[in-house]
Amino acid sequence: MRITFNELRRLKDSLPDGSMHRIADELNLTVETVRNYFGGSDYNHGEAMGLSIEQGPDGGIVDIADDTILIKAKELLEQA
């Protein structure tokens, strides 16, 4: 899946409070891993989640190898 970095950040910013923790709990991940998925960079406490970012318009293009977190985030938005 491909998405722009800014689209990914807008999705993250539109999530309800506590969503990072909820996604982490439901997917058995650390909160920092979920934050890294949305553009964070704390790899001491979280892991990388199969993203690669290429320079380009709208913050660059993000190639997502594993869209599990993205799907969960969109489900949370639909429930809000």
C-alpha positions as a Python dict, from the first residue, in 0.01 Angstrom:
ca = {
    (1, 'M'): (0, 0, 0),
    (2, 'R'): (116, 353, -72),
    (3, 'I'): (10, 670, 108),
    (4, 'T'): (165, 1012, 144),
    (5, 'F'): (344, 1087, 469),
    (6, 'N'): (114, 1382, 531),
    (7, 'E'): (-195, 1162, 481),
    (8, 'L'): (-55, 918, 735),
    (9, 'R'): (7, 1200, 983),
    (10, 'R'): (-343, 1345, 926),
    (11, 'L'): (-490, 1003, 1000),
    (12, 'K'): (-287, 980, 1321),
    (13, 'D'): (-386, 1333, 1425),
    (14, 'S'): (-756, 1261, 1372),
    (15, 'L'): (-758, 953, 1598),
    (16, 'P'): (-940, 986, 1931),
    (17, 'D'): (-736, 1025, 2250),
    (18, 'G'): (-589, 699, 2371),
    (19, 'S'): (-587, 538, 2026),
    (20, 'M'): (-213, 468, 2024),
    (21, 'H'): (-250, 269, 2347),
    (22, 'R'): (-563, 92, 2225),
    (23, 'I'): (-401, -10, 1896),
    (24, 'A'): (-91, -128, 2081),
    (25, 'D'): (-297, -332, 2328),
    (26, 'E'): (-518, -490, 2062),
    (27, 'L'): (-223, -583, 1839),
    (28, 'N'): (11, -679, 2125),
    (29, 'L'): (267, -411, 2034),
    (30, 'T'): (442, -139, 2230),
    (31, 'V'): (295, 210, 2212),
    (32, 'E'): (627, 336, 2071),
    (33, 'T'): (605, 84, 1787),
    (34, 'V'): (263, 221, 1695),
    (35, 'R'): (394, 577, 1716),
    (36, 'N'): (690, 482, 1497),
    (37, 'Y'): (442, 354, 1237),
    (38, 'F'): (293, 703, 1219),
    (39, 'G'): (627, 875, 1175),
    (40, 'G'): (790, 853, 1517),
    (41, 'S'): (1150, 749, 1557),
    (42, 'D'): (1196, 602, 1905),
    (43, 'Y'): (1360, 274, 1812),
    (44, 'N'): (1504, 227, 2161),
    (45, 'H'): (1154, 151, 2293),
    (46, 'G'): (967, 57, 1976),
    (47, 'E'): (1027, -127, 1652),
    (48, 'A'): (1008, -30, 1287),
    (49, 'M'): (693, -162, 1123),
    (50, 'G'): (771, -223, 757),
    (51, 'L'): (755, 132, 627),
    (52, 'S'): (980, 299, 379),
    (53, 'I'): (955, 668, 299),
    (54, 'E'): (1063, 811, -35),
    (55, 'Q'): (1103, 1182, -95),
    (56, 'G'): (817, 1330, -289),
    (57, 'P'): (515, 1556, -277),
    (58, 'D'): (298, 1596, 35),
    (59, 'G'): (575, 1490, 272),
    (60, 'G'): (692, 1197, 62),
    (61, 'I'): (551, 860, -32),
    (62, 'V'): (522, 590, 232),
    (63, 'D'): (530, 228, 117),
    (64, 'I'): (357, 17, 379),
    (65, 'A'): (446, -351, 381),
    (66, 'D'): (216, -439, 674),
    (67, 'D'): (-105, -238, 691),
    (68, 'T'): (-241, -399, 1010),
    (69, 'I'): (-192, -83, 1220),
    (70, 'L'): (-338, 134, 944),
    (71, 'I'): (-648, -86, 921),
    (72, 'K'): (-693, -78, 1300),
    (73, 'A'): (-657, 303, 1301),
    (74, 'K'): (-923, 337, 1028),
    (75, 'E'): (-1156, 108, 1227),
    (76, 'L'): (-1114, 332, 1532),
    (77, 'L'): (-1199, 638, 1321),
    (78, 'E'): (-1515, 472, 1194),
    (79, 'Q'): (-1621, 395, 1551),
    (80, 'A'): (-1562, 753, 1668),
}
